[in-house]
C-alpha cells in the first residue's frame, strides 16, 4: 500500500476470505514460507497505523460481514458500510437497457417480469454475467431466464 499512488482507489475484494482468524497454525505458516504474506496485524496497520497513507480511498467487499473481526470494521477504521442487496425491478430493467441499448424498453419490462416470476433474488453480478453470456441476443436473454434459478 505504501507504493500505491496518492489519490488512488484501492479495492480489496472478499476481505472475509483473507484471514480465517488472528492466530495462524504451523501448517498455514509453512504453506506460505517464502511468500509475501499479509497478516491481519499488517492489514490493520495499513488501514490506520504507522504504515497507513492519506489521499487514498479504500473499498473492501464481503459477502459475510458477520465473519469479519470487529477490530477490522470498528468505527474510525471503516467510515462507511453500505449494504448492496439483490437487484430491484428498476435495476434489472436499467441493466437490460444498458446491455441492449437499441431494444425497446418494453422488452426490458418483459425481462424483469420473467425474473420476478422466478421468485428468487438475483444479484447484479449474476445479471451482468448472464447478459454477457447472451450479449448477442436479447431474445435469448429473455427466453432463458430460468437458468438463473439456483439448483
C-alpha positions, 0 to 999 in steps of 0.5 A, spaced: 500 500 500 505 504 501 507 504 493 500 505 491 499 512 488 496 518 492 489 519 490 488 512 488 482 507 489 484 501 492 479 495 492 480 489 496 475 484 494 472 478 499 476 481 505 472 475 509 476 470 505 483 473 507 484 471 514 480 465 517 482 468 524 488 472 528 492 466 530 495 462 524 497 454 525 504 451 523 501 448 517 498 455 514 505 458 516 509 453 512 504 453 506 506 460 505 514 460 507 517 464 502 511 468 500 509 475 501 504 474 506 499 479 509 497 478 516 491 481 519 496 485 524 499 488 517 492 489 514 490 493 520 496 497 520 495 499 513 488 501 514 490 506 520 497 505 523 504 507 522 504 504 515 497 507 513 497 513 507 492 519 506 489 521 499 487 514 498 480 511 498 479 504 500 473 499 498 473 492 501 467 487 499 464 481 503 459 477 502 459 475 510 460 481 514 458 477 520 465 473 519 469 479 519 473 481 526 470 487 529 477 490 530 477 490 522 470 494 521 470 498 528 468 505 527 474 510 525 477 504 521 471 503 516 467 510 515 462 507 511 458 500 510 453 500 505 449 494 504 448 492 496 442 487 496 439 483 490 437 487 484 430 491 484 425 491 478 428 498 476 435 495 476 434 489 472 430 493 467 436 499 467 441 493 466 437 490 460 437 497 457 444 498 458 446 491 455 441 492 449 441 499 448 437 499 441 431 494 444 425 497 446 424 498 453 418 494 453 422 488 452 426 490 458 419 490 462 418 483 459 425 481 462 424 483 469 417 480 469 420 473 467 425 474 473 420 476 478 416 470 476 422 466 478 421 468 485 428 468 487 433 474 488 438 475 483 444 479 484 447 484 479 453 480 478 449 474 476 445 479 471 451 482 468 454 475 467 448 472 464 447 478 459 454 477 457 453 470 456 447 472 451 450 479 449 448 477 442 441 476 443 436 479 447 431 474 445 435 469 448 436 473 454 429 473 455 427 466 453 432 463 458 431 466 464 430 460 468 437 458 468 438 463 473 434 459 478 439 456 483 439 448 483 
